[in-house]
Amino acid sequence: MPLRAALLRRAGYEVTEVKSLTTAFKLLESETFDLLLTCQAVPPYFRSVLIETIGPLRPLLRFLCLEPDLVYYSPDYLLPGSSTAPKFLTDVRNAMHGGPPKRVLEMKPISARSGS
């Protein structure tokens, strides 16, 4: 969402927003990102495809999946996050291990037209 990207940019992160799996895969193959952020509006299937495909190929890439309720995931690199503004930035900093602002790829809701 534009608000999340604006919050991240204001906090010093470089944010790239995508709305399709194809674009996300192309960027993740050709560029370096430190965090893949998905919102709760991204269907679980698309999140699973991204995580299961990219996770093993990019072991240093962190995943932060925003959820309306706290959800725990089994892989160590996959973290749940809050969509409320103050907690959201804290969750991002925690996912980045408190380091300096870095590159974030934000997976936006996928519409029927943007497809996979």
C-alpha positions, -999 to 999 in steps of 0.1 A, spaced: 0 0 0 12 35 -6 13 43 31 36 14 39 60 23 11 59 59 23 67 49 59 96 28 48 110 54 25 107 80 52 126 57 76 154 54 50 146 22 32 147 19 -6 114 3 -16 104 -14 -49 67 -22 -53 55 -50 -75 20 -65 -82 29 -97 -100 48 -129 -92 66 -127 -126 79 -92 -118 89 -102 -83 108 -133 -95 126 -112 -122 137 -86 -97 147 -112 -71 168 -130 -97 185 -99 -111 188 -75 -81 197 -78 -44 170 -71 -18 173 -76 19 136 -80 27 105 -93 9 74 -77 24 39 -91 16 7 -77 29 -23 -97 41 -41 -90 8 -17 -111 -12 -33 -146 -14 -16 -172 7 -9 -193 -24 12 -165 -40 31 -160 -8 38 -197 -6 51 -198 -41 74 -169 -35 87 -182 -2 92 -218 -13 109 -208 -46 130 -178 -35 138 -188 1 163 -216 -7 179 -196 -35 183 -164 -14 192 -176 21 200 -141 33 167 -126 21 143 -120 50 105 -124 45 80 -103 64 43 -113 59 18 -88 73 -11 -105 90 -42 -92 107 -34 -116 136 -1 -128 148 8 -160 129 39 -180 134 58 -197 106 82 -226 108 111 -213 86 135 -192 106 137 -166 78 99 -160 76 85 -136 101 49 -124 107 44 -87 109 19 -61 120 2 -37 95 -3 -9 121 22 19 115 43 21 147 45 -17 151 50 -22 113 83 -2 113 94 -21 145 87 -54 127 107 -43 97 137 -32 118 135 -65 137 134 -85 104 165 -66 94 182 -74 127 182 -37 136 207 -29 109 208 2 87 179 8 62 182 -15 32 164 -25 1 128 -38 4 107 -55 -23 70 -50 -14 46 -75 -29 13 -57 -34 -21 -73 -37 -23 -92 -70 -53 -84 -91 -69 -109 -115 -54 -89 -144 -18 -87 -131 -19 -126 -128 10 -146 -119 
